[in-house]
Amino acid sequence: MAGNATYRYANTAIVSVAIAEAPVVVTSGEFDDQLAATYEAVGFRPGMLEALAGISERRWWPEDVSFADAAAMAGAKAIAEAGVDPSRIGLLVNTSVCRDHLEPSAAVDVHRQLGLGTACVNFDLSNACLGFMNGMQLAATMIDAGQIDYALIVDGEGSRRTQERTIERLQRPGTTKAEILENFATLTLGSGAAAMVLGRASDHPGGHRFIGGVGRAATEHHRLCVGDLDGMTTDSKGLLDAGVQLAVDTWTAAAEEFDWSDLRAYVIHQVSKVHTEAITSALGIDPSRTPVIFPTRGNVGPASIPFTLALHASEFSAGDRIACMGIGSGLNSAVIEIEW
């Protein structure tokens, strides 16, 4: 199959993974109440978000917390838990989809807040919901090459503005069923932040080895989900069908290099109940080995993989093999293996 080659790492480990929780809980019932008149006008019943997506609530940040603030909060926790001198961090990558402005990068704000050294390379890396995994891949490449001692990957996402604007639009008279369905995925989004410190496995025998992974692209589907901070339109069925097919292609390609048939856990990018069931069915994965956070956190974008790892870390033991699987709008996919 044409496409990206599989890759392996020799000496990279996850030293810590941490999260920062957005404090404002917003239930799907609250969204239903705000859209009650619109639903009645088009013949929809309330409860679709919970019934179809399996999402009962999500979180919002207070209005005075920026995306960079959220990323920095998670980053500070990850550094503290790693016990690493911040001056030894040679790379900071911010992988957030959400950003308050185009220039400068959000990474410079996070770098400033964390007091990292002037020799720490810092930048934003954007690839929809796959960004954090791409950041891990880049960091591991630089660690294995001996260029840096430690890398910090951060991600801060917030759905408040996007969902408030979307609800305002859907409340307008004349809203159609098609418009509601196009914006359905927007209402599944959540807010949160995550961060990860990676370093040399030889220096951290108790760390979680980053074994390697594989990636694939299907960019003919680049218009299925398009959004900004004011709104997002999604062909939900088209995105699901194309995403599942890309996941199968990626999984099949990985089988030539990796044996992922019987792992301790499969951490799938947290989109919805429908997405999770479709992926586990298509790949033949035991659903009981697939930890989920979407019912109470929603889809927190690229933060969802590290967020899930952090929230379920107590369930893993040293030596457990874990596959992390992500699909980002565009479409791009990746699967990586971690030995806990």
TISE-95265 format. One record per residue (C-alpha): residue in one letter; x, y, z; residue number from 1. Coordinates in steps of 0.02 Angstrom, whole numbers, m for minus. Example, Ala and Ser with C-alpha at 12.3 -4.5 7.8 and 13.67 -1.06 7.14 Angstrom:
! TISE-95265
<pt type="a" xx="615" yy="m225" zz="390" seq="1"/>
<pt type="s" xx="684" yy="m53" zz="357" seq="2"/>
***
This chain:
! TISE-95265
<pt type="m" xx="0" yy="0" zz="0" seq="1"/>
<pt type="a" xx="66" yy="171" zz="m46" seq="2"/>
<pt type="g" xx="83" yy="295" zz="96" seq="3"/>
<pt type="n" xx="184" yy="330" zz="251" seq="4"/>
<pt type="a" xx="300" yy="196" zz="317" seq="5"/>
<pt type="t" xx="284" yy="122" zz="489" seq="6"/>
<pt type="y" xx="410" yy="185" zz="616" seq="7"/>
<pt type="r" xx="492" yy="126" zz="777" seq="8"/>
<pt type="y" xx="584" yy="216" zz="917" seq="9"/>
<pt type="a" xx="736" yy="152" zz="1010" seq="10"/>
<pt type="n" xx="750" yy="256" zz="1167" seq="11"/>
<pt type="t" xx="597" yy="365" zz="1201" seq="12"/>
<pt type="a" xx="477" yy="351" zz="1347" seq="13"/>
<pt type="i" xx="328" yy="446" zz="1414" seq="14"/>
<pt type="v" xx="386" yy="513" zz="1582" seq="15"/>
<pt type="s" xx="219" yy="590" zz="1631" seq="16"/>
<pt type="v" xx="47" yy="630" zz="1562" seq="17"/>
<pt type="a" xx="m69" yy="754" zz="1648" seq="18"/>
<pt type="i" xx="m232" yy="846" zz="1621" seq="19"/>
<pt type="a" xx="m317" yy="1007" zz="1671" seq="20"/>
<pt type="e" xx="m506" yy="993" zz="1689" seq="21"/>
<pt type="a" xx="m619" yy="1133" zz="1629" seq="22"/>
<pt type="p" xx="m730" yy="1172" zz="1780" seq="23"/>
<pt type="v" xx="m898" yy="1221" zz="1702" seq="24"/>
<pt type="v" xx="m1009" yy="1070" zz="1672" seq="25"/>
<pt type="v" xx="m1137" yy="1092" zz="1531" seq="26"/>
<pt type="t" xx="m1262" yy="952" zz="1506" seq="27"/>
<pt type="s" xx="m1340" yy="896" zz="1343" seq="28"/>
<pt type="g" xx="m1507" yy="929" zz="1427" seq="29"/>
<pt type="e" xx="m1461" yy="1114" zz="1437" seq="30"/>
<pt type="f" xx="m1428" yy="1116" zz="1250" seq="31"/>
<pt type="d" xx="m1596" yy="1030" zz="1222" seq="32"/>
<pt type="d" xx="m1683" yy="1164" zz="1324" seq="33"/>
<pt type="q" xx="m1603" yy="1304" zz="1224" seq="34"/>
<pt type="l" xx="m1649" yy="1221" zz="1059" seq="35"/>
<pt type="a" xx="m1822" yy="1161" zz="1110" seq="36"/>
<pt type="a" xx="m1916" yy="1282" zz="996" seq="37"/>
<pt type="t" xx="m1805" yy="1240" zz="848" seq="38"/>
<pt type="y" xx="m1824" yy="1053" zz="875" seq="39"/>
<pt type="e" xx="m2013" yy="1069" zz="887" seq="40"/>
<pt type="a" xx="m2020" yy="1172" zz="727" seq="41"/>
<pt type="v" xx="m1929" yy="1040" zz="624" seq="42"/>
<pt type="g" xx="m2003" yy="887" zz="710" seq="43"/>
<pt type="f" xx="m1850" yy="832" zz="808" seq="44"/>
<pt type="r" xx="m1859" yy="765" zz="984" seq="45"/>
<pt type="p" xx="m1740" yy="820" zz="1123" seq="46"/>
<pt type="g" xx="m1612" yy="694" zz="1185" seq="47"/>
<pt type="m" xx="m1522" yy="661" zz="1021" seq="48"/>
<pt type="l" xx="m1351" yy="707" zz="1089" seq="49"/>
<pt type="e" xx="m1363" yy="579" zz="1228" seq="50"/>
<pt type="a" xx="m1456" yy="446" zz="1131" seq="51"/>
<pt type="l" xx="m1352" yy="451" zz="971" seq="52"/>
<pt type="a" xx="m1182" yy="516" zz="1028" seq="53"/>
<pt type="g" xx="m1187" yy="448" zz="1205" seq="54"/>
<pt type="i" xx="m1135" yy="618" zz="1273" seq="55"/>
<pt type="s" xx="m1226" yy="674" zz="1430" seq="56"/>
<pt type="e" xx="m1114" yy="822" zz="1469" seq="57"/>
<pt type="r" xx="m957" yy="916" zz="1423" seq="58"/>
<pt type="r" xx="m851" yy="1051" zz="1504" seq="59"/>
<pt type="w" xx="m819" yy="1236" zz="1470" seq="60"/>
<pt type="w" xx="m680" yy="1350" zz="1530" seq="61"/>
<pt type="p" xx="m724" yy="1514" zz="1617" seq="62"/>
<pt type="e" xx="m723" yy="1657" zz="1493" seq="63"/>
<pt type="d" xx="m562" yy="1729" zz="1563" seq="64"/>
<pt type="v" xx="m461" yy="1569" zz="1533" seq="65"/>
<pt type="s" xx="m375" yy="1566" zz="1363" seq="66"/>
<pt type="f" xx="m328" yy="1411" zz="1266" seq="67"/>
<pt type="a" xx="m145" yy="1445" zz="1304" seq="68"/>
<pt type="d" xx="m187" yy="1464" zz="1489" seq="69"/>
<pt type="a" xx="m269" yy="1292" zz="1486" seq="70"/>
<pt type="a" xx="m121" yy="1214" zz="1395" seq="71"/>
<pt type="a" xx="1" yy="1293" zz="1518" seq="72"/>
<pt type="m" xx="m97" yy="1227" zz="1668" seq="73"/>
<pt type="a" xx="m84" yy="1049" zz="1600" seq="74"/>
<pt type="g" xx="98" yy="1077" zz="1555" seq="75"/>
<pt type="a" xx="143" yy="1134" zz="1731" seq="76"/>
<pt type="k" xx="62" yy="978" zz="1803" seq="77"/>
<pt type="a" xx="154" yy="864" zz="1681" seq="78"/>
<pt type="i" xx="322" yy="943" zz="1722" seq="79"/>
<pt type="a" xx="289" yy="929" zz="1909" seq="80"/>
<pt type="e" xx="236" yy="747" zz="1895" seq="81"/>
<pt type="a" xx="388" yy="707" zz="1788" seq="82"/>
<pt type="g" xx="505" yy="785" zz="1916" seq="83"/>
<pt type="v" xx="605" yy="860" zz="1773" seq="84"/>
<pt type="d" xx="703" yy="1022" zz="1784" seq="85"/>
<pt type="p" xx="613" yy="1139" zz="1662" seq="86"/>
<pt type="s" xx="781" yy="1202" zz="1599" seq="87"/>
<pt type="r" xx="813" yy="1029" zz="1522" seq="88"/>
<pt type="i" xx="658" yy="1035" zz="1412" seq="89"/>
<pt type="g" xx="723" yy="1064" zz="1237" seq="90"/>
<pt type="l" xx="559" yy="1060" zz="1141" seq="91"/>
<pt type="l" xx="385" yy="1128" zz="1174" seq="92"/>
<pt type="v" xx="249" yy="1087" zz="1049" seq="93"/>
<pt type="n" xx="74" yy="1158" zz="1066" seq="94"/>
<pt type="t" xx="m48" yy="1049" zz="967" seq="95"/>
<pt type="s" xx="m210" yy="1141" zz="1006" seq="96"/>
<pt type="v" xx="m340" yy="1160" zz="870" seq="97"/>
<pt type="c" xx="m410" yy="1311" zz="962" seq="98"/>
<pt type="r" xx="m314" yy="1473" zz="956" seq="99"/>
<pt type="d" xx="m358" yy="1653" zz="998" seq="100"/>
<pt type="h" xx="m257" yy="1729" zz="856" seq="101"/>
<pt type="l" xx="m153" yy="1681" zz="706" seq="102"/>
<pt type="e" xx="9" yy="1764" zz="763" seq="103"/>
<pt type="p" xx="112" yy="1739" zz="866" seq="104"/>
<pt type="s" xx="101" yy="1554" zz="904" seq="105"/>
<pt type="a" xx="10" yy="1499" zz="1061" seq="106"/>
<pt type="a" xx="169" yy="1404" zz="1106" seq="107"/>
<pt type="v" xx="260" yy="1565" zz="1148" seq="108"/>
<pt type="d" xx="127" yy="1607" zz="1278" seq="109"/>
<pt type="v" xx="138" yy="1432" zz="1354" seq="110"/>
<pt type="h" xx="329" yy="1443" zz="1351" seq="111"/>
<pt type="r" xx="321" yy="1610" zz="1444" seq="112"/>
<pt type="q" xx="196" yy="1549" zz="1573" seq="113"/>
<pt type="l" xx="299" yy="1394" zz="1612" seq="114"/>
<pt type="g" xx="464" yy="1488" zz="1621" seq="115"/>
<pt type="l" xx="553" yy="1373" zz="1500" seq="116"/>
<pt type="g" xx="730" yy="1410" zz="1444" seq="117"/>
<pt type="t" xx="780" yy="1519" zz="1298" seq="118"/>
<pt type="a" xx="857" yy="1367" zz="1211" seq="119"/>
<pt type="c" xx="690" yy="1274" zz="1212" seq="120"/>
<pt type="v" xx="624" yy="1264" zz="1034" seq="121"/>
<pt type="n" xx="438" yy="1304" zz="1036" seq="122"/>
<pt type="f" xx="303" yy="1308" zz="904" seq="123"/>
<pt type="d" xx="124" yy="1259" zz="862" seq="124"/>
<pt type="l" xx="87" yy="1099" zz="768" seq="125"/>
<pt type="s" xx="m88" yy="1088" zz="694" seq="126"/>
<pt type="n" xx="m168" yy="933" zz="618" seq="127"/>
<pt type="a" xx="m348" yy="933" zz="681" seq="128"/>
<pt type="c" xx="m380" yy="796" zz="809" seq="129"/>
<pt type="l" xx="m218" yy="705" zz="765" seq="130"/>
<pt type="g" xx="m103" yy="847" zz="820" seq="131"/>
<pt type="f" xx="m52" yy="779" zz="990" seq="132"/>
<pt type="m" xx="m1" yy="611" zz="918" seq="133"/>
<pt type="n" xx="99" yy="699" zz="782" seq="134"/>
<pt type="g" xx="183" yy="802" zz="918" seq="135"/>
<pt type="m" xx="231" yy="642" zz="1009" seq="136"/>
<pt type="q" xx="303" yy="571" zz="848" seq="137"/>
<pt type="l" xx="408" yy="726" zz="815" seq="138"/>
<pt type="a" xx="469" yy="733" zz="995" seq="139"/>
<pt type="a" xx="520" yy="549" zz="994" seq="140"/>
<pt type="t" xx="617" yy="574" zz="832" seq="141"/>
<pt type="m" xx="716" yy="717" zz="910" seq="142"/>
<pt type="i" xx="746" yy="623" zz="1073" seq="143"/>
<pt type="d" xx="806" yy="467" zz="982" seq="144"/>
<pt type="a" xx="920" yy="576" zz="875" seq="145"/>
<pt type="g" xx="1001" yy="647" zz="1033" seq="146"/>
<pt type="q" xx="950" yy="825" zz="990" seq="147"/>
<pt type="i" xx="850" yy="854" zz="1151" seq="148"/>
<pt type="d" xx="838" yy="779" zz="1326" seq="149"/>
<pt type="y" xx="654" yy="811" zz="1355" seq="150"/>
<pt type="a" xx="501" yy="866" zz="1257" seq="151"/>
<pt type="l" xx="339" yy="939" zz="1321" seq="152"/>
<pt type="i" xx="182" yy="918" zz="1216" seq="153"/>
<pt type="v" xx="32" yy="1023" zz="1268" seq="154"/>
<pt type="d" xx="m146" yy="1046" zz="1208" seq="155"/>
<pt type="g" xx="m284" yy="1162" zz="1268" seq="156"/>
<pt type="e" xx="m457" yy="1153" zz="1189" seq="157"/>
<pt type="g" xx="m616" yy="1251" zz="1223" seq="158"/>
<pt type="s" xx="m789" yy="1228" zz="1146" seq="159"/>
<pt type="r" xx="m882" yy="1368" zz="1235" seq="160"/>
<pt type="r" xx="m876" yy="1504" zz="1102" seq="161"/>
<pt type="t" xx="m908" yy="1382" zz="959" seq="162"/>
<pt type="q" xx="m1058" yy="1304" zz="1044" seq="163"/>
<pt type="e" xx="m1132" yy="1469" zz="1102" seq="164"/>
<pt type="r" xx="m1121" yy="1541" zz="926" seq="165"/>
<pt type="t" xx="m1191" yy="1381" zz="849" seq="166"/>
<pt type="i" xx="m1340" yy="1378" zz="967" seq="167"/>
<pt type="e" xx="m1376" yy="1561" zz="930" seq="168"/>
<pt type="r" xx="m1382" yy="1522" zz="743" seq="169"/>
<pt type="l" xx="m1491" yy="1368" zz="766" seq="170"/>
<pt type="q" xx="m1615" yy="1468" zz="872" seq="171"/>
<pt type="r" xx="m1655" yy="1582" zz="724" seq="172"/>
<pt type="p" xx="m1825" yy="1560" zz="642" seq="173"/>
<pt type="g" xx="m1819" yy="1456" zz="484" seq="174"/>
<pt type="t" xx="m1680" yy="1339" zz="539" seq="175"/>
<pt type="t" xx="m1694" yy="1176" zz="440" seq="176"/>
<pt type="k" xx="m1665" yy="994" zz="485" seq="177"/>
<pt type="a" xx="m1514" yy="993" zz="371" seq="178"/>
<pt type="e" xx="m1436" yy="1138" zz="465" seq="179"/>
<pt type="i" xx="m1462" yy="1051" zz="632" seq="180"/>
<pt type="l" xx="m1381" yy="892" zz="566" seq="181"/>
<pt type="e" xx="m1234" yy="989" zz="492" seq="182"/>
<pt type="n" xx="m1201" yy="1066" zz="663" seq="183"/>
<pt type="f" xx="m1237" yy="911" zz="768" seq="184"/>
<pt type="a" xx="m1053" yy="865" zz="786" seq="185"/>
<pt type="t" xx="m1015" yy="1040" zz="850" seq="186"/>
<pt type="l" xx="m1126" yy="1009" zz="1001" seq="187"/>
<pt type="t" xx="m1027" yy="852" zz="1045" seq="188"/>
<pt type="l" xx="m866" yy="950" zz="1074" seq="189"/>
<pt type="g" xx="m792" yy="974" zz="1246" seq="190"/>
<pt type="s" xx="m658" yy="1076" zz="1333" seq="191"/>
<pt type="g" xx="m501" yy="1018" zz="1422" seq="192"/>
<pt type="a" xx="m313" yy="1019" zz="1420" seq="193"/>
<pt type="a" xx="m178" yy="885" zz="1422" seq="194"/>
<pt type="a" xx="10" yy="879" zz="1423" seq="195"/>
<pt type="m" xx="147" yy="748" zz="1411" seq="196"/>
<pt type="v" xx="333" yy="746" zz="1451" seq="197"/>
<pt type="l" xx="439" yy="629" zz="1348" seq="198"/>
<pt type="g" xx="621" yy="586" zz="1380" seq="199"/>
<pt type="r" xx="751" yy="450" zz="1355" seq="200"/>
<pt type="a" xx="694" yy="278" zz="1409" seq="201"/>
<pt type="s" xx="870" yy="239" zz="1468" seq="202"/>
<pt type="d" xx="856" yy="383" zz="1593" seq="203"/>
<pt type="h" xx="680" yy="332" zz="1649" seq="204"/>
<pt type="p" xx="666" yy="142" zz="1668" seq="205"/>
<pt type="g" xx="498" yy="169" zz="1752" seq="206"/>
<pt type="g" xx="432" yy="268" zz="1605" seq="207"/>
<pt type="h" xx="312" yy="208" zz="1471" seq="208"/>
<pt type="r" xx="406" yy="158" zz="1314" seq="209"/>
<pt type="f" xx="350" yy="236" zz="1151" seq="210"/>
<pt type="i" xx="371" yy="86" zz="1035" seq="211"/>
<pt type="g" xx="319" yy="159" zz="867" seq="212"/>
<pt type="g" xx="171" yy="167" zz="752" seq="213"/>
<pt type="v" xx="99" yy="196" zz="579" seq="214"/>
<pt type="g" xx="3" yy="332" zz="489" seq="215"/>
<pt type="r" xx="m104" yy="349" zz="335" seq="216"/>
<pt type="a" xx="m188" yy="491" zz="238" seq="217"/>
<pt type="a" xx="m352" yy="502" zz="140" seq="218"/>
<pt type="t" xx="m354" yy="686" zz="95" seq="219"/>
<pt type="e" xx="m489" yy="666" zz="m37" seq="220"/>
<pt type="h" xx="m605" yy="686" zz="113" seq="221"/>
<pt type="h" xx="m537" yy="856" zz="165" seq="222"/>
<pt type="r" xx="m707" yy="946" zz="154" seq="223"/>
<pt type="l" xx="m809" yy="828" zz="263" seq="224"/>
<pt type="c" xx="m779" yy="931" zz="420" seq="225"/>
<pt type="v" xx="m731" yy="1114" zz="412" seq="226"/>
<pt type="g" xx="m735" yy="1234" zz="559" seq="227"/>
<pt type="d" xx="m669" yy="1383" zz="654" seq="228"/>
<pt type="l" xx="m705" yy="1459" zz="824" seq="229"/>
<pt type="d" xx="m875" yy="1523" zz="766" seq="230"/>
<pt type="g" xx="m941" yy="1359" zz="700" seq="231"/>
<pt type="m" xx="m910" yy="1192" zz="618" seq="232"/>
<pt type="t" xx="m1006" yy="1103" zz="480" seq="233"/>
<pt type="t" xx="m991" yy="914" zz="469" seq="234"/>
<pt type="d" xx="m1054" yy="778" zz="354" seq="235"/>
<pt type="s" xx="m1068" yy="659" zz="502" seq="236"/>
<pt type="k" xx="m1110" yy="502" zz="404" seq="237"/>
<pt type="g" xx="m983" yy="537" zz="269" seq="238"/>
<pt type="l" xx="m850" yy="572" zz="400" seq="239"/>
<pt type="l" xx="m891" yy="414" zz="496" seq="240"/>
<pt type="d" xx="m889" yy="303" zz="342" seq="241"/>
<pt type="a" xx="m727" yy="375" zz="274" seq="242"/>
<pt type="g" xx="m646" yy="376" zz="446" seq="243"/>
<pt type="v" xx="m686" yy="193" zz="479" seq="244"/>
<pt type="q" xx="m617" yy="143" zz="309" seq="245"/>
<pt type="l" xx="m457" yy="241" zz="341" seq="246"/>
<pt type="a" xx="m441" yy="160" zz="512" seq="247"/>
<pt type="v" xx="m456" yy="m12" zz="432" seq="248"/>
<pt type="d" xx="m324" yy="33" zz="301" seq="249"/>
<pt type="t" xx="m206" yy="98" zz="436" seq="250"/>
<pt type="w" xx="m234" yy="m55" zz="547" seq="251"/>
<pt type="t" xx="m204" yy="m172" zz="401" seq="252"/>
<pt type="a" xx="m42" yy="m85" zz="353" seq="253"/>
<pt type="a" xx="18" yy="m92" zz="534" seq="254"/>
<pt type="a" xx="m8" yy="m281" zz="540" seq="255"/>
<pt type="e" xx="147" yy="m304" zz="431" seq="256"/>
<pt type="e" xx="255" yy="m229" zz="569" seq="257"/>
<pt type="f" xx="158" yy="m240" zz="732" seq="258"/>
<pt type="d" xx="51" yy="m371" zz="818" seq="259"/>
<pt type="w" xx="m93" yy="m275" zz="896" seq="260"/>
<pt type="s" xx="m218" yy="m417" zz="904" seq="261"/>
<pt type="d" xx="m219" yy="m439" zz="1093" seq="262"/>
<pt type="l" xx="m168" yy="m281" zz="1185" seq="263"/>
<pt type="r" xx="m213" yy="m225" zz="1361" seq="264"/>
<pt type="a" xx="m306" yy="m71" zz="1299" seq="265"/>
<pt type="y" xx="m355" yy="20" zz="1140" seq="266"/>
<pt type="v" xx="m367" yy="207" zz="1170" seq="267"/>
<pt type="i" xx="m472" yy="276" zz="1029" seq="268"/>
<pt type="h" xx="m494" yy="461" zz="992" seq="269"/>
<pt type="q" xx="m652" yy="506" zz="1089" seq="270"/>
<pt type="v" xx="m786" yy="564" zz="968" seq="271"/>
<pt type="s" xx="m949" yy="477" zz="1013" seq="272"/>
<pt type="k" xx="m1034" yy="313" zz="1052" seq="273"/>
<pt type="v" xx="m1071" yy="282" zz="868" seq="274"/>
<pt type="h" xx="m890" yy="315" zz="817" seq="275"/>
<pt type="t" xx="m819" yy="203" zz="952" seq="276"/>
<pt type="e" xx="m936" yy="60" zz="913" seq="277"/>
<pt type="a" xx="m900" yy="73" zz="727" seq="278"/>
<pt type="i" xx="m711" yy="72" zz="751" seq="279"/>
<pt type="t" xx="m707" yy="m73" zz="874" seq="280"/>
<pt type="s" xx="m823" yy="m175" zz="763" seq="281"/>
<pt type="a" xx="m725" yy="m140" zz="604" seq="282"/>
<pt type="l" xx="m557" yy="m183" zz="684" seq="283"/>
<pt type="g" xx="m620" yy="m330" zz="787" seq="284"/>
<pt type="i" xx="m571" yy="m248" zz="952" seq="285"/>
<pt type="d" xx="m647" yy="m300" zz="1118" seq="286"/>
<pt type="p" xx="m753" yy="m150" zz="1173" seq="287"/>
<pt type="s" xx="m715" yy="m189" zz="1356" seq="288"/>
<pt type="r" xx="m532" yy="m146" zz="1321" seq="289"/>
<pt type="t" xx="m578" yy="24" zz="1252" seq="290"/>
<pt type="p" xx="m586" yy="154" zz="1392" seq="291"/>
<pt type="v" xx="m700" yy="302" zz="1357" seq="292"/>
<pt type="i" xx="m716" yy="481" zz="1419" seq="293"/>
<pt type="f" xx="m838" yy="553" zz="1292" seq="294"/>
<pt type="p" xx="m997" yy="526" zz="1396" seq="295"/>
<pt type="t" xx="m944" yy="660" zz="1521" seq="296"/>
<pt type="r" xx="m808" yy="756" zz="1427" seq="297"/>
<pt type="g" xx="m867" yy="756" zz="1247" seq="298"/>
<pt type="n" xx="m744" yy="765" zz="1103" seq="299"/>
<pt type="v" xx="m595" yy="865" zz="1167" seq="300"/>
<pt type="g" xx="m503" yy="855" zz="1002" seq="301"/>
<pt type="p" xx="m318" yy="812" zz="1003" seq="302"/>
<pt type="a" xx="m318" yy="815" zz="1193" seq="303"/>
<pt type="s" xx="m432" yy="662" zz="1199" seq="304"/>
<pt type="i" xx="m295" yy="529" zz="1182" seq="305"/>
<pt type="p" xx="m182" yy="594" zz="1322" seq="306"/>
<pt type="f" xx="m338" yy="641" zz="1423" seq="307"/>
<pt type="t" xx="m399" yy="461" zz="1415" seq="308"/>
<pt type="l" xx="m227" yy="393" zz="1458" seq="309"/>
<pt type="a" xx="m216" yy="505" zz="1611" seq="310"/>
<pt type="l" xx="m391" yy="469" zz="1675" seq="311"/>
<pt type="h" xx="m370" yy="280" zz="1656" seq="312"/>
<pt type="a" xx="m186" yy="267" zz="1705" seq="313"/>
<pt type="s" xx="m228" yy="182" zz="1870" seq="314"/>
<pt type="e" xx="m299" yy="35" zz="1771" seq="315"/>
<pt type="f" xx="m135" yy="0" zz="1681" seq="316"/>
<pt type="s" xx="14" yy="m99" zz="1746" seq="317"/>
<pt type="a" xx="198" yy="m100" zz="1699" seq="318"/>
<pt type="g" xx="222" yy="m197" zz="1538" seq="319"/>
<pt type="d" xx="44" yy="m174" zz="1473" seq="320"/>
<pt type="r" xx="40" yy="m142" zz="1287" seq="321"/>
<pt type="i" xx="m77" yy="m2" zz="1234" seq="322"/>
<pt type="a" xx="m126" yy="58" zz="1061" seq="323"/>
<pt type="c" xx="m177" yy="240" zz="1039" seq="324"/>
<pt type="m" xx="m280" yy="272" zz="883" seq="325"/>
<pt type="g" xx="m329" yy="439" zz="811" seq="326"/>
<pt type="i" xx="m414" yy="508" zz="656" seq="327"/>
<pt type="g" xx="m407" yy="693" zz="614" seq="328"/>
<pt type="s" xx="m517" yy="791" zz="495" seq="329"/>
<pt type="g" xx="m437" yy="798" zz="326" seq="330"/>
<pt type="l" xx="m423" yy="644" zz="339" seq="331"/>
<pt type="n" xx="m267" yy="581" zz="425" seq="332"/>
<pt type="s" xx="m248" yy="434" zz="542" seq="333"/>
<pt type="a" xx="m117" yy="361" zz="657" seq="334"/>
<pt type="v" xx="m95" yy="216" zz="776" seq="335"/>
<pt type="i" xx="47" yy="214" zz="903" seq="336"/>
<pt type="e" xx="100" yy="82" zz="1028" seq="337"/>
<pt type="i" xx="151" yy="118" zz="1208" seq="338"/>
<pt type="e" xx="222" yy="m9" zz="1329" seq="339"/>
<pt type="w" xx="161" yy="50" zz="1500" seq="340"/>
***
